Amino acid sequence: MKVNAELRSEIGTASAKRYRKEHNIPAVVYNKGGDATSILLNEKDFIEVLKKLGKNGIFDVVVDGEKPKQVIIKHYQSSAIKVQVLDVELQAIEKGQKLTVTVPIILEGTEKVKLGMVSQTLNELEIETTPTHIPAEYVLDVSTLTIGDSLTVADIKVDKSVTVLDEQDETVVIVAQPVALEEETTDEAAEPEVIGEKAE
């Protein structure tokens, strides 16, 4: 995908607000070597990238009609008041370059767990891989789990080209006993108090 952009000539809060009203998003492209370029992204183009490619989307940025530059989204900030992207950080990438990114972990089959409460303790997996091997998400099937069961990072299936940076034994999801059931079980297990007659 391609996003059209132009060089940003003014820096500051006032100019950023004006750019957004013009449907341009203030952005920075971090290039190899550490230097950065301030640009303005076409809002419509960038929103389309987010919808289709997700937060780890890789796409081409064309600045003022120059040669396309392949980039990946490092970070973007959204407005808490309305649906609007406020600013974006992009990382320029080269073919074969390895990147460290976080990928969402999605649970599948939670509605089929009839006993217990499904609790996800890790929402994203940190990995290192080349741009072409970055997945949009990882899916874990929890439909067969029951109370006391859990899944760890080791249970997530990844491509051989991917290096997982999280610990393999880190828990991703656990099925816990509901609080109400715990209290009921505890009450049932308690020894009944026997009150005897006082000896005369």
N, C-alpha and C positions, 0 to 999 in steps of 0.2 A: 504494500500500500504506500501511497505518497501523501505527504502533507506539505502544502505550500507555505513558505515563510519569507520574511524580509528582515534585514538587519535592524536592530533597535537603536535608534539614535539618541533617545532620552532615557535616563535612569531616574527612578524616584517614585514615591507613592502617588503623586498627582498625575504623572504621565501614565503610570500603570492603570489607574482608574479610567483615564481617557481611552487608553488602548482597548480595555475590556468593553467599554461602551461601543467601540467600533468593531466589536466581535473579533478581536485579536487577543491572544494569550501571551503574556510575557514569559519568556523561556530562556534557559541557558543550556548551551551544548558544551559538555566537557570533552575536549579533544585529547588524543594521546599525547603525553608529554606534560599535561597539567594545565595548558592554557584553555581559556573558556571564551565562547562567543555568545553575546546577548542577541536574541532574535525575537521575532513576533510570529507565533503560529496562527494559522487560520483556524478559528474556533470550530467551525463546522467539520473541517477535515480531521482535526484531532479527536473530537467527540466520536466520530465514525471509527477511528482507530481503536479507541477504548472499547467501544461496543463489540467490535469484531475480533480484536486480538487480545484484549485484557490488559492488565497492568504491566505484564512483561512483554508487551507487544514490540516487535521489531519492524521498523518501517523506514522509508526514505524521506529525508527532509530536503526540499529544494529551496535554497535561499536565493531570492532575486533572480531566478532562472538559471542559476549555475548548476554544475554537476551534482547529481543527487548524493547525499551523504547518509549512509546507513546508521541508524541510532536505535537505542533501546531506552525505554522509560526508566529512569532511576527513582523519581519521586514526583508526585504532583499533589497540589493542595486544592481542595474543593471548598466552596462556600458552605457554611453551616445554615445559612438562611434560605438560599435558593439553589437550584441546580445550575452550578457554574464552576468551571475550573479556573482558579485564580492565577496559578503559576505552575511551571513545569521545569523539571531538571532532566536533561537527556545526556546519555553517554554515547559518544561516537564509537563505533566498533569496526574491527577489521575481520576479514575472512579467517576463520579458524581460531580466533581469539577466545579464550575461556573467560567466562563471566561468573560472578557469584550473585545469585538471585534467590528470592524466597517465592515458593509456589504454594498456593492455597491447597489445603487438605479438605476434601469434601466427604462427608459420611453418607453412605447409601444404605437404605433398608432400616432406618431408625424406627419407622412405623411398624415394623414386623417384630420388634423386641417387646414382647408382652410382659415379661417379668424383669423388673429392675428399671433403673433410671440411667439413660445414656448420657455420659458426661465427656465432652471433648476437652482435653487438656493441652493439646498442641494444634494450632490452627494453620500453621504454615511450615513447610519443609525448606530448610536452607540447603541449596545445592550449588555445585560448580560444574559447568559444562559449556559447550560451544553454543552460539546463538540458535543454530538450527535444531538443537535438541532440547530447548527449553519448553516444557509442556505448559499448557494453560492451567492444569490442575492435576492433583492426584486424588483418586477415589478409593475409599476403603469401604468394603461391604461389612456391615455390622449386623445383618439380619439374623445370623445364627447365634449371636451372643446371648448369654444369660447372666444372672447375678453372679458377680465375682470374676467374670471374664474381662480381659483387656487386650488391646492391640498396641504394639510398639512401632517405632520407626522401622525396625527390621521387617515388619509385615507389609510395608509399602513397596510395591514392585516398581523398580526404576530401570531405565535403559542402561546398558553396560557402559555407555559413554558418559554417564552421570556419576559424579562423586557426591555422596551425601555427607554434609558437614555436621549434621546433628548426631548425637550419640545414638547408636543402634538400639539400646535398651530404654530409651526415653519413651514414656507412655504417651500415646496419642489419644486413646479413648478407653474408658472404663465403664462397665455397667455396675452401678452401685445399688444397694438395697434401698428402697424408698424409706424416707424418715418415718412415716406412719407405720410401716411394716416393722421397722426396727423397734419402735416403741412397743408395739403389740407383742413381738417376740420376746422382748425383755420382760414384759409384765407376766407373760405366760411361764417364763423360765424361773421367775422368782419363787422362792420357797414360801408357802402360805404360813402366816403367823398363827400359832396355836395358843389360845388363851385358856389356861387351865384354872381350876378352882384353887383358891388359896388354902393352904393347909391350916387347919385349926390347931 
